[in-house]
Amino acid sequence: MSEAKTRIERDSMGTMEVPDWALWGASTQRAVLNFPVSGRRVPVEIIHAYGRLKAACACVNRELGKLPAPIADAIIAAAGEVADGRLDEHFPVDVYQTGSGTSTNMNVNEVIAHRAMRINQAGSGDAPPSSSLRIHPNDHVNMGQSSNDTFPTAMYLASSELMLRELIPAAARCREILNEQAQRWDDVIKIGRTHLMDATPIRMGQVFSGYGAQVGSAIELIEAAAGGLRTGLAIGGTAVGTGVNTHPRFGALVTKELERIYGIKSLHDRLATAANPFAAQSVKDRMVAAHGQLKTFAVSLTRIANDIRLLGSGPRGGLGELILPAIQPGSSIMPGKVNPVICESVIQVCCRVIGNDAVITTGGLGGVGSLLELNVAMPVMADAMIESIRLLTGACRVMADKLLTGLEVNRTRCAELVERSLMMVTPLATVLGYDTAARLAKEAHESGKTIRQLVREYKLLDDAQLDELLDARKMTGQTTEKPLDKP
């Protein structure tokens, strides 16, 4: 076999052999050789955000008169290809690299510079091709920037965009289904349980309204977290937050251009540089806080998935109050067994997200990620954040399509368990006293009889009074359609 063709590229440290097909240069090649750690590349969402950021920076530098129009235009065109995902194969750097993301920033700079020169040589529209135009990755593509302000900006942009455009719509669909089920099952009385033991009745609709409210609360918190990221951008701070080597208004102008590129028109989604650039670059508290909301959502989804699989346990030896969709055989040895596989998939996703929260927390800690003027754990924090958003989005979609849609209530089983519940004695305590009610519950448990049967046997109450007190529907309070009036 013939060896793959290479070319010689040069950076400030000397020359490097680079695959001839690759658009990257010497600095990227050094990173490829220096960090053969995981084989896990920086998430493409970060790269795509970087493309938009570099296009915005080139546009602003052109408008400020710092970058010649032909160079700026070529950079903007090449950066657009990066943003659109057309050059993904040219970003090989491992996640576990320099903690500032310098290797990725230089990877982006080199790819855009090489691609911009090729675009320029080909010519486009009214612009004639030029073979003499040289575009430098540092002097031109990275003009007025640093890895220290571009990587966190790309990281925040990518994370917030995924939250708002992917995760929240997926979560909102789960909320919609749960709220619809809350209405549809409002007439189904089931036994409540506390400490996993029988308690007073509750309606299945009330249970599912609680699930819907959990998801709704998570959506609100994630929206707020995304807003925190979008208004805490570091761009314009360059090396340590002072803005050395850039125009004083560079950061504000870039965020304005980014709003145009992203198509942002609402104040709710606005972008802004951080009020204090030194905090923006030295710590990543907003990233820690944002992922904390993803962890909270993972906790909520775990509770919902666990409840559903427990309420659907059986079909004969468990609670059996819910009937889960049967989507695949559950056992390689037990014929006919069906397992709550979607619940288990969602729970595993949540385990990973909660684990990722530890990664981001330690990445944000002083002495681990944040040291003096710069956080040096940004690539791994970005990777964990993007993975968590992807996973939660996928879990919500699967949960909606393959679990919540098709989920049914076993009305007969719910009614049977309510009637046989010992805690149906609770309303009788207001008439017969706590001690008498407790003795009835104990005897019902030992004899296998219901509370209703024992009260009638002992003639403690007449039938009308007994039926009134043991009306399970009344024990569950108001209907979900007619909530209690607020004072």
C-alpha positions as CSV (number, residue, x, y, z in Angstrom):
1,M,0.0,0.0,0.0
2,S,1.3,3.5,-0.9
3,E,1.6,6.0,1.9
4,A,-1.1,8.7,2.2
5,K,-0.1,11.9,0.7
6,T,1.0,14.7,3.0
7,R,1.9,18.4,2.7
8,I,4.1,20.6,4.9
9,E,2.5,23.2,7.1
10,R,4.2,25.8,9.3
11,D,3.3,27.5,12.6
12,S,5.3,29.5,15.1
13,M,7.0,26.3,16.3
14,G,8.1,25.0,13.0
15,T,6.9,22.6,10.3
16,M,4.5,19.7,10.5
17,E,3.4,17.1,8.0
18,V,-0.4,17.3,7.5
19,P,-2.6,14.9,5.5
20,D,-3.0,16.5,2.1
21,W,-6.8,16.3,2.1
22,A,-7.1,18.0,5.5
23,L,-8.0,21.7,5.8
24,W,-6.2,22.1,9.1
25,G,-2.7,23.2,9.7
26,A,0.4,22.6,11.8
27,S,-1.1,23.7,15.2
28,T,-4.0,21.3,14.8
29,Q,-1.7,18.5,13.7
30,R,0.4,19.0,16.9
31,A,-2.8,18.8,18.9
32,V,-3.8,15.5,17.1
33,L,-0.4,14.0,18.0
34,N,-0.3,15.5,21.5
35,F,-3.8,14.4,22.7
36,P,-4.5,10.8,21.5
37,V,-6.6,10.4,24.7
38,S,-10.1,9.3,24.0
39,G,-10.9,9.4,20.3
40,R,-13.8,11.6,21.3
41,R,-13.8,14.8,19.3
42,V,-15.1,18.1,20.5
43,P,-18.9,18.0,19.9
44,V,-19.9,19.3,16.5
45,E,-22.4,21.7,18.1
46,I,-19.4,23.6,19.5
47,I,-17.7,23.6,16.1
48,H,-20.9,24.9,14.4
49,A,-21.3,27.6,17.0
50,Y,-17.6,28.5,16.4
51,G,-18.3,28.9,12.7
52,R,-21.1,31.4,13.4
53,L,-18.9,33.2,15.9
54,K,-15.9,33.5,13.5
55,A,-18.3,34.8,10.8
56,A,-19.6,37.4,13.1
57,C,-16.1,38.5,14.2
58,A,-15.0,38.8,10.6
59,C,-18.0,40.9,9.7
60,V,-17.4,43.3,12.7
61,N,-13.7,43.6,11.9
62,R,-14.6,44.4,8.3
63,E,-17.1,47.1,9.4
64,L,-14.5,48.5,11.8
65,G,-12.0,48.9,9.0
66,K,-9.6,46.4,10.5
67,L,-10.0,43.5,8.0
68,P,-9.9,44.1,4.2
69,A,-13.3,43.2,2.6
70,P,-12.0,40.5,0.3
71,I,-10.4,38.6,3.2
72,A,-13.4,39.2,5.5
73,D,-15.8,38.0,2.8
74,A,-13.8,34.8,2.2
75,I,-13.7,34.1,6.0
76,I,-17.4,34.7,6.3
77,A,-18.1,32.2,3.5
78,A,-15.8,29.6,4.9
79,A,-17.1,30.1,8.4
80,G,-20.6,29.6,7.1
81,E,-19.6,26.2,5.8
82,V,-18.3,25.3,9.2
83,A,-21.5,26.5,10.8
84,D,-23.6,24.4,8.4
85,G,-21.7,21.2,9.3
86,R,-20.1,20.8,5.8
87,L,-16.6,20.6,7.1
88,D,-17.1,18.4,10.2
89,E,-14.4,15.9,9.1
90,H,-11.8,18.6,9.5
91,F,-12.1,18.9,13.3
92,P,-10.2,15.9,14.7
93,V,-9.0,17.3,18.1
94,D,-9.7,15.3,21.2
95,V,-11.9,16.7,23.9
96,Y,-9.1,16.1,26.5
97,Q,-6.8,18.8,25.2
98,T,-5.6,22.1,26.5
99,G,-8.1,23.3,29.1
100,S,-8.7,26.7,27.4
101,G,-9.8,25.0,24.2
102,T,-6.8,26.6,22.3
103,S,-6.3,23.6,20.1
104,T,-10.0,23.7,19.0
105,N,-9.8,27.5,18.4
106,M,-6.7,27.1,16.3
107,N,-8.3,24.1,14.5
108,V,-11.2,26.4,13.6
109,N,-8.9,29.2,12.6
110,E,-6.8,27.0,10.3
111,V,-9.7,25.3,8.6
112,I,-11.5,28.6,7.9
113,A,-8.2,30.2,6.7
114,H,-7.5,27.3,4.3
115,R,-11.0,27.0,3.1
116,A,-11.3,30.8,2.7
117,M,-8.2,30.9,0.5
118,R,-9.7,28.1,-1.7
119,I,-13.0,30.0,-1.9
120,N,-11.1,33.1,-2.9
121,Q,-9.1,31.3,-5.5
122,A,-12.3,29.9,-7.1
123,G,-14.0,33.3,-7.2
124,S,-17.6,33.9,-6.7
125,G,-20.2,36.4,-8.1
126,D,-18.6,39.6,-9.1
127,A,-15.4,38.9,-7.3
128,P,-12.6,37.6,-9.6
129,P,-10.5,34.7,-8.4
130,S,-7.2,35.6,-6.7
131,S,-4.3,33.3,-6.1
132,S,-2.2,35.9,-4.3
133,L,-4.6,36.6,-1.4
134,R,-3.1,35.1,1.8
135,I,-5.4,34.5,4.8
136,H,-3.6,33.9,8.1
137,P,-5.4,31.8,10.9
138,N,-4.1,34.1,13.6
139,D,-3.8,37.5,12.0
140,H,-7.1,37.4,10.1
141,V,-9.5,34.7,11.3
142,N,-8.6,35.2,15.0
143,M,-8.3,39.0,14.7
144,G,-9.4,40.7,18.0
145,Q,-10.0,37.3,19.7
146,S,-8.4,34.7,22.0
147,S,-9.2,31.1,22.7
148,N,-9.9,32.4,26.2
149,D,-13.0,34.4,25.1
150,T,-14.0,32.5,21.9
151,F,-14.2,29.0,23.4
152,P,-16.5,29.9,26.3
153,T,-18.6,32.0,23.9
154,A,-19.0,29.1,21.5
155,M,-19.7,26.8,24.4
156,Y,-22.5,29.0,25.8
157,L,-24.0,29.6,22.3
158,A,-24.1,25.9,21.5
159,S,-25.5,24.8,24.8
160,S,-28.2,27.5,25.0
161,E,-29.2,26.9,21.3
162,L,-29.6,23.1,22.0
163,M,-31.6,23.7,25.1
164,L,-34.0,26.2,23.4
165,R,-34.4,24.5,20.0
166,E,-34.2,20.8,20.9
167,L,-34.6,19.9,24.6
168,I,-37.4,22.3,25.5
169,P,-39.7,21.3,22.6
170,A,-39.1,17.6,23.4
171,A,-39.8,18.2,27.1
172,A,-42.9,20.3,26.2
173,R,-44.4,17.3,24.3
174,C,-44.0,15.1,27.3
175,R,-45.7,17.8,29.4
176,E,-48.5,18.1,26.9
177,I,-49.2,14.3,27.0
178,L,-49.0,14.1,30.8
179,N,-51.4,17.0,31.1
180,E,-53.8,15.4,28.7
181,Q,-53.7,12.2,30.6
182,A,-54.3,14.1,33.8
183,Q,-57.6,15.3,32.3
184,R,-58.6,12.0,30.8
185,W,-58.0,10.0,33.9
186,D,-59.4,12.4,36.4
187,D,-62.4,10.0,37.1
188,V,-60.1,7.1,38.0
189,I,-59.8,6.7,41.8
190,K,-56.7,4.8,42.9
191,I,-55.1,4.1,46.2
192,G,-52.4,6.6,47.3
193,R,-49.2,5.3,48.8
194,T,-46.7,6.9,51.2
195,H,-43.6,5.1,52.4
196,L,-44.7,2.5,49.7
197,M,-47.6,1.6,52.0
198,D,-51.3,2.2,51.4
199,A,-52.6,5.7,52.1
200,T,-55.8,7.5,51.4
201,P,-57.2,7.6,47.8
202,I,-56.0,9.8,45.0
203,R,-57.1,10.2,41.4
204,M,-54.9,9.0,38.6
205,G,-55.5,12.3,37.0
206,Q,-54.0,14.1,40.1
207,V,-51.0,11.8,39.9
208,F,-50.3,12.7,36.3
209,S,-51.0,16.4,36.8
210,G,-48.1,16.2,39.3
211,Y,-45.9,14.7,36.6
212,G,-46.9,17.3,34.1
213,A,-46.1,20.1,36.7
214,Q,-42.7,18.6,37.3
215,V,-41.8,18.7,33.6
216,G,-43.3,22.2,33.3
217,S,-41.2,23.5,36.2
218,A,-38.1,21.9,34.5
219,I,-38.9,23.7,31.3
220,E,-39.1,27.1,33.0
221,L,-35.8,26.5,34.8
222,I,-34.0,25.3,31.7
223,E,-35.3,28.4,29.8
224,A,-33.9,30.6,32.5
225,A,-30.6,28.8,32.4
226,A,-30.3,29.2,28.7
227,G,-31.0,32.9,29.1
228,G,-28.2,33.1,31.6
229,L,-25.7,31.5,29.2
230,R,-26.8,33.8,26.3
231,T,-26.3,36.9,28.3
232,G,-23.0,35.9,29.8
233,L,-20.8,35.8,26.6
234,A,-17.1,36.3,27.1
235,I,-16.3,37.6,23.5
236,G,-14.4,40.8,23.6
237,G,-12.4,40.0,26.7
238,T,-9.5,38.4,24.7
239,A,-6.8,37.0,26.9
240,V,-7.8,37.8,30.5
241,G,-10.9,40.0,30.2
242,T,-9.2,43.3,29.5
243,G,-9.9,43.3,25.8
244,V,-6.2,43.7,24.8
245,N,-5.7,43.8,21.0
246,T,-9.3,44.4,20.2
247,H,-11.7,47.3,19.6
248,P,-13.5,48.4,22.8
249,R,-16.9,47.8,21.2
250,F,-15.9,44.5,19.6
251,G,-17.8,42.2,22.0
252,A,-21.0,44.2,21.8
253,L,-20.9,44.4,18.0
254,V,-20.2,40.7,17.7
255,T,-23.2,39.8,19.8
256,K,-25.4,42.0,17.6
257,E,-24.1,40.3,14.5
258,L,-24.6,36.9,16.2
259,E,-28.2,37.8,16.8
260,R,-28.6,38.5,13.1
261,I,-26.9,35.2,12.2
262,Y,-29.1,33.2,14.6
263,G,-32.2,35.0,13.5
264,I,-32.9,36.3,17.1
265,K,-35.6,38.9,17.2
266,S,-37.1,38.4,20.6
267,L,-35.7,40.2,23.7
268,H,-36.4,36.9,25.5
269,D,-33.6,35.2,23.4
270,R,-31.2,38.1,23.2
271,L,-27.5,37.8,23.4
272,A,-25.1,39.9,25.4
273,T,-21.6,40.1,26.7
274,A,-21.2,39.5,30.4
275,A,-21.4,42.5,32.6
276,N,-18.0,41.6,34.1
277,P,-15.6,40.1,31.6
278,F,-13.2,39.0,34.3
279,A,-15.8,36.8,35.9
280,A,-16.9,35.5,32.4
281,Q,-13.4,34.2,31.6
282,S,-12.1,33.2,35.0
283,V,-15.1,31.1,36.1
284,K,-17.9,29.1,34.5
285,D,-20.5,29.5,37.2
286,R,-23.3,30.0,34.6
287,M,-22.3,26.7,33.1
288,V,-22.4,25.0,36.5
289,A,-25.8,26.6,37.2
290,A,-27.2,25.7,33.8
291,H,-26.3,22.0,34.1
292,G,-27.7,22.0,37.6
293,Q,-31.1,22.6,36.0
294,L,-30.5,19.6,33.6
295,K,-29.7,17.5,36.7
296,T,-32.9,18.7,38.3
297,F,-34.8,17.6,35.2
298,A,-33.0,14.3,35.3
299,V,-34.2,13.8,38.9
300,S,-37.7,14.6,37.8
301,L,-37.7,12.2,34.8
302,T,-36.2,9.5,37.1
303,R,-39.1,9.9,39.5
304,I,-41.7,9.8,36.7
305,A,-40.2,6.8,35.0
306,N,-39.8,4.9,38.3
307,D,-43.4,5.6,39.3
308,I,-44.8,4.5,35.9
309,R,-42.9,1.2,36.0
310,L,-43.9,0.6,39.6
311,L,-47.5,1.4,38.9
312,G,-47.4,-0.9,35.9
313,S,-45.6,-3.8,37.6
314,G,-47.1,-7.2,37.3
315,P,-49.1,-8.0,35.3
316,R,-50.3,-10.3,38.1
317,G,-47.8,-10.1,40.9
318,G,-47.4,-6.3,41.1
319,L,-49.5,-3.2,41.4
320,G,-50.9,-3.4,37.9
321,E,-52.7,0.0,38.0
322,L,-51.1,1.1,34.7
323,I,-50.8,-0.9,31.5
324,L,-47.5,-0.1,29.7
325,P,-47.2,-0.4,25.9
326,A,-45.7,-3.8,25.0
327,I,-42.9,-2.9,22.6
328,Q,-40.5,-5.8,22.7
329,P,-40.0,-9.2,24.4
330,G,-38.6,-8.8,27.9
331,S,-36.7,-12.0,28.4
332,S,-34.5,-14.4,26.5
333,I,-35.6,-17.3,28.8
334,M,-39.1,-16.4,30.1
335,P,-41.6,-16.5,27.2
336,G,-44.2,-13.8,27.2
337,K,-42.4,-11.6,29.6
338,V,-42.6,-7.8,28.9
339,N,-40.5,-5.3,30.7
340,P,-40.7,-1.5,31.2
341,V,-37.7,-1.0,28.8
342,I,-38.4,2.7,28.0
343,C,-38.5,3.6,31.7
344,E,-35.2,1.8,32.2
345,S,-33.7,3.6,29.2
346,V,-34.8,7.0,30.5
347,I,-33.5,6.2,34.0
348,Q,-30.1,5.3,32.5
349,V,-30.0,8.6,30.7
350,C,-30.7,10.3,33.9
351,C,-27.8,8.5,35.6
352,R,-25.4,9.7,33.0
353,V,-26.7,13.3,33.2
354,I,-26.3,13.3,37.0
355,G,-22.8,11.9,36.5
356,N,-22.1,14.7,34.0
357,D,-23.1,17.2,36.6
358,A,-20.2,16.1,38.7
359,V,-17.9,16.6,35.8
360,I,-19.2,20.2,35.3
361,T,-19.1,20.9,39.0
362,T,-15.5,19.8,39.4
363,G,-14.6,21.5,36.2
364,G,-15.9,24.8,37.6
365,L,-14.2,24.4,41.0
366,G,-11.3,26.5,41.9
367,G,-8.2,24.3,41.9
368,V,-9.6,22.0,39.3
369,G,-10.9,24.1,36.5
370,S,-10.8,27.7,37.6
371,L,-7.4,29.1,38.3
372,L,-6.7,32.8,38.5
373,E,-7.8,34.5,35.3
374,L,-8.9,31.5,33.3
375,N,-10.9,28.3,33.6
376,V,-8.9,25.4,32.2
377,A,-11.5,22.7,32.1
378,M,-13.7,24.1,29.4
379,P,-13.6,21.4,26.7
380,V,-14.7,18.6,29.1
381,M,-17.4,20.9,30.6
382,A,-18.6,21.6,27.1
383,D,-18.6,17.9,26.1
384,A,-20.5,16.9,29.2
385,M,-23.1,19.7,28.8
386,I,-23.8,18.9,25.1
387,E,-24.0,15.2,25.9
388,S,-26.5,15.8,28.7
389,I,-28.7,18.0,26.5
390,R,-28.6,15.5,23.6
391,L,-29.4,12.6,26.0
392,L,-32.3,14.3,27.7
393,T,-33.7,15.4,24.4
394,G,-33.6,11.8,23.1
395,A,-35.0,10.5,26.3
396,C,-38.0,12.9,26.2
397,R,-38.7,12.0,22.6
398,V,-38.6,8.2,23.3
399,M,-40.7,8.6,26.4
400,A,-43.4,10.6,24.6
401,D,-43.5,8.3,21.5
402,K,-43.0,4.8,23.1
403,L,-44.2,5.1,26.7
404,L,-46.6,7.9,27.4
405,T,-48.4,7.5,24.0
406,G,-50.2,4.1,24.5
407,L,-50.1,4.1,28.3
408,E,-53.4,3.0,29.7
409,V,-55.1,2.7,33.2
410,N,-56.4,-0.6,34.6
411,R,-59.6,0.8,36.0
412,T,-60.8,-2.5,37.5
413,R,-57.5,-3.0,39.4
414,C,-57.6,0.6,40.7
415,A,-61.2,0.2,42.0
416,E,-60.4,-3.1,43.6
417,L,-57.4,-1.8,45.5
418,V,-59.3,1.2,46.7
419,E,-62.1,-0.8,48.2
420,R,-59.7,-3.3,49.9
421,S,-57.4,-0.6,51.3
422,L,-57.2,-0.4,55.0
423,M,-56.7,3.3,54.8
424,M,-60.3,3.8,53.8
425,V,-60.8,3.8,57.5
426,T,-59.2,7.3,57.7
427,P,-62.5,9.3,57.4
428,L,-64.2,7.1,60.1
429,A,-61.7,8.4,62.7
430,T,-63.5,11.8,62.7
431,V,-66.7,10.0,63.8
432,L,-65.6,6.8,65.6
433,G,-62.3,8.2,67.0
434,Y,-58.7,7.3,66.1
435,D,-58.4,4.2,68.4
436,T,-61.6,2.6,67.2
437,A,-60.6,3.2,63.6
438,A,-57.2,1.7,64.2
439,R,-58.7,-1.4,65.7
440,L,-61.0,-1.7,62.6
441,A,-57.9,-1.4,60.3
442,K,-56.1,-4.1,62.3
443,E,-59.0,-6.5,62.2
444,A,-59.6,-5.9,58.5
445,H,-56.0,-6.8,57.8
446,E,-56.1,-10.0,59.9
447,S,-59.5,-11.2,58.6
448,G,-59.1,-10.2,55.0
449,K,-62.4,-8.2,55.2
450,T,-62.9,-4.7,54.0
451,I,-63.5,-1.7,56.3
452,R,-67.0,-1.4,54.9
453,Q,-67.8,-5.0,55.8
454,L,-66.6,-4.7,59.4
455,V,-68.5,-1.5,60.0
456,R,-71.7,-3.1,58.8
457,E,-71.1,-6.2,60.8
458,Y,-70.6,-4.2,64.0
459,K,-73.4,-1.8,63.0
460,L,-71.3,1.1,64.0
461,L,-72.9,3.4,61.4
462,D,-76.0,3.3,59.2
463,D,-75.5,2.6,55.5
464,A,-76.1,6.1,54.4
465,Q,-73.6,7.6,56.8
466,L,-71.1,4.8,55.9
467,D,-71.4,5.4,52.2
468,E,-71.0,9.1,52.7
469,L,-67.8,8.7,54.8
470,L,-66.3,6.1,52.5
471,D,-67.0,8.0,49.3
472,A,-63.5,7.7,47.8
473,R,-64.1,10.5,45.3
474,K,-64.8,13.0,48.0
475,M,-61.6,11.9,49.7
476,T,-59.6,13.1,46.7
477,G,-60.8,16.7,46.9
478,Q,-61.7,19.0,44.0
479,T,-61.5,17.9,40.3
480,T,-58.6,19.1,38.2
481,E,-61.0,20.9,36.0
482,K,-62.3,23.0,38.9
483,P,-59.3,23.9,41.1
484,L,-59.9,25.3,44.6
485,D,-60.5,29.0,44.6
486,K,-57.5,31.0,45.7
487,P,-58.0,33.2,48.8
